[in-house]
């Protein structure tokens, strides 16, 4: 089986040239909130693009759509970078009405853990998943929370954690927030690989 990882979208349509018919396509999240430099109309073009991605999954059900922090803040009304007040309700309604299309974590052959930002061992311990040791166990444990939106909100939202977590620099930052330095220091699966998006490379 082949796997094709597609990084943060932010309204861009480049994914159409990146998806493959001979692989499982895994989107790393952050479908909305385009950057000014990309000249994408926020709330118009990015939502239309997200709808096309969801439609792609409906016709290619093996496709994995992960959630990122720029999707999260519309689902649970957390306002941060480039939050679009004008279209927030419409975005929220769309995510909630298509909630079953999205997930938080995916395991490839129980050797690779795929999330938006990564998973640390301290975060797993904090949310009661300390017995999850393999990528498959971790992915299943995290995705179980997705079924309970209220519980999921508490466990994933930055505001519930100690200072530093919002920017992802803490060892207990969630899988939509953690930054590379914390992830490298507290990797939840040190004997396996994690594939993430979230942080741009320079």
Buried (B, 14 or more C-beta within 10 A) or exposed (E): EEBBBBBBBBBBBEBEEEBEEEBBBBBBBBBBBBEEEEEBEBBEBBBEBBEEBBEBBEEEEEBBBBBBBBBBBBBBEBEEEBBBEEBBEEBBEBBEEBBEBBBBBBBBEBEBBBBBBBBBBBBBBBBEBEEBBBBBBBBBBBBEBBEEEEEBBBBBBBEEBEEBBBBBBBBBBBBBBBBBEBBEEBBBBEEBEBBBBBBEEE
